[in-house]
Amino acid sequence: MSAAFTLAKPEHLERLIALVAAFHAEAGIEQSDEDRLNGIAPLLDGIPHGIAYLIGPPRAPIGYVIITLGWSVEFGGLDAIIDEIYVRPGVRGRGIASEALLALPNALSGGGVKAVHLEVDKENLIAQKLYSRAGFRARDNYMFMTRKL
């Protein structure tokens, strides 16, 4: 199975929303359908703040990755956050997420991205192992903090 990426476009909205809803249900993320739509649709319309990729064939995707873009003085320019990555449970364990995580930095660096970040649950040791294998490292003395507005 390949982690082939397709840049998500407006015609992929229904498929992507279904995948995001499945991930949110699995992760216990509570979000209204309207907020989910408002978070995804602009990415597919080409806003400069992020992109969404479908993993697998666009007609029947097996997952997705959402990347948001920012700027970092520390890292010398454009940086990215893997906001969400999801692979359907039925196809997990086949190296698809690993392949995606290894391919993304190469693709993003070609677009000028200097660093890629992600957030992981401290209790999710399986995800931590996956991210470590893909070259991500915890930064000593740092933690990701959030203030909802």
C-alpha positions as CSV (number, residue, x, y, z in Angstrom):
1,M,0.0,0.0,0.0
2,S,1.4,3.4,-0.9
3,A,1.1,6.7,0.9
4,A,0.6,8.5,-2.4
5,F,-0.6,12.1,-1.8
6,T,-3.2,14.1,-3.6
7,L,-3.5,17.7,-2.9
8,A,-7.1,18.0,-1.6
9,K,-9.3,20.3,-3.7
10,P,-12.9,21.5,-3.3
11,E,-14.2,18.4,-5.1
12,H,-12.7,16.3,-2.3
13,L,-14.5,18.1,0.5
14,E,-17.1,15.4,1.4
15,R,-14.5,12.6,1.5
16,L,-12.1,14.7,3.6
17,I,-14.8,15.8,6.0
18,A,-15.8,12.1,6.5
19,L,-12.2,11.2,7.3
20,V,-11.8,14.1,9.7
21,A,-15.0,13.3,11.5
22,A,-13.8,9.7,11.9
23,F,-10.5,10.9,13.3
24,H,-12.2,13.4,15.7
25,A,-14.6,10.7,16.9
26,E,-11.7,8.3,17.6
27,A,-9.6,11.0,19.3
28,G,-12.5,12.4,21.4
29,I,-12.3,15.8,19.7
30,E,-15.7,17.5,20.0
31,Q,-16.4,19.8,17.1
32,S,-19.6,20.8,15.3
33,D,-20.1,19.9,11.7
34,E,-20.1,23.7,10.9
35,D,-16.8,24.3,12.7
36,R,-15.3,21.3,10.9
37,L,-16.4,22.6,7.5
38,N,-15.1,26.1,8.4
39,G,-11.7,24.6,9.3
40,I,-11.4,22.5,6.2
41,A,-13.0,24.3,3.2
42,P,-10.6,27.2,3.1
43,L,-7.7,24.8,2.9
44,L,-9.2,23.2,-0.2
45,D,-9.9,26.7,-1.7
46,G,-6.2,27.6,-1.6
47,I,-5.7,29.8,1.4
48,P,-2.0,30.4,2.1
49,H,-2.1,29.2,5.7
50,G,-2.1,25.5,5.0
51,I,-2.8,22.6,2.8
52,A,-4.6,19.2,3.0
53,Y,-3.5,16.0,1.4
54,L,-5.5,12.9,0.8
55,I,-3.6,9.7,1.4
56,G,-4.3,7.0,-1.2
57,P,-6.5,7.2,-4.2
58,P,-8.6,10.4,-4.2
59,R,-11.8,8.5,-5.0
60,A,-11.4,6.3,-1.9
61,P,-8.8,7.9,0.3
62,I,-7.5,5.9,3.3
63,G,-6.3,8.9,5.2
64,Y,-5.3,12.5,5.2
65,V,-2.7,15.0,6.4
66,I,-3.4,18.6,7.2
67,I,-0.4,21.0,7.3
68,T,-0.6,24.5,8.6
69,L,2.1,27.1,7.8
70,G,3.7,29.7,10.0
71,W,6.9,31.7,10.4
72,S,9.8,31.1,12.8
73,V,12.7,33.4,13.5
74,E,14.3,30.5,15.4
75,F,14.2,28.2,12.5
76,G,15.0,30.8,9.9
77,G,11.7,31.2,8.0
78,L,8.7,29.3,7.0
79,D,7.7,26.4,9.3
80,A,4.9,23.9,9.2
81,I,2.8,22.0,11.8
82,I,1.3,18.7,11.0
83,D,-2.1,19.6,12.4
84,E,-3.7,16.3,11.8
85,I,-2.7,13.0,10.3
86,Y,-5.0,10.0,10.1
87,V,-5.1,6.6,8.5
88,R,-8.2,4.5,8.6
89,P,-8.0,1.8,11.3
90,G,-8.5,-1.0,8.7
91,V,-5.3,-0.2,6.9
92,R,-3.1,0.7,9.9
93,G,0.1,-1.2,10.6
94,R,1.1,-1.3,7.0
95,G,3.6,1.5,7.1
96,I,1.4,4.1,5.4
97,A,1.7,6.7,8.2
98,S,5.5,6.1,8.3
99,E,5.7,6.5,4.6
100,A,3.7,9.7,4.7
101,L,5.8,11.2,7.6
102,L,9.0,10.4,5.7
103,A,7.8,11.9,2.4
104,L,6.3,15.1,3.9
105,P,9.5,16.9,5.0
106,N,11.1,16.3,1.6
107,A,8.0,17.8,-0.1
108,L,7.8,20.7,2.3
109,S,11.5,21.6,2.2
110,G,11.1,22.0,-1.6
111,G,8.6,24.7,-0.8
112,G,11.0,26.5,1.5
113,V,9.8,25.1,4.8
114,K,12.7,25.1,7.4
115,A,11.1,23.0,10.1
116,V,8.1,20.7,10.6
117,H,6.4,20.3,14.0
118,L,3.7,18.1,15.4
119,E,1.9,17.5,18.7
120,V,1.5,14.1,20.3
121,D,-0.4,12.9,23.3
122,K,2.1,12.1,26.1
123,E,0.3,8.8,26.7
124,N,0.3,7.7,23.1
125,L,3.5,5.7,23.0
126,I,2.6,4.1,19.6
127,A,2.4,7.5,18.0
128,Q,5.5,8.7,19.7
129,K,7.4,5.7,18.3
130,L,6.0,6.3,14.8
131,Y,7.1,10.0,15.0
132,S,10.5,9.1,16.3
133,R,11.1,6.7,13.5
134,A,10.2,9.5,11.1
135,G,12.9,11.8,12.6
136,F,10.8,13.9,14.9
137,R,12.3,14.6,18.3
138,A,10.9,16.1,21.6
139,R,12.6,19.4,22.4
140,D,14.0,19.3,25.9
141,N,12.5,22.0,28.1
142,Y,9.7,22.8,25.6
143,M,6.1,21.9,25.4
144,F,3.3,23.0,23.0
145,M,0.8,25.3,24.8
146,T,-2.5,26.5,23.6
147,R,-5.0,29.3,24.4
148,K,-8.3,29.0,22.7
149,L,-9.9,32.2,21.5
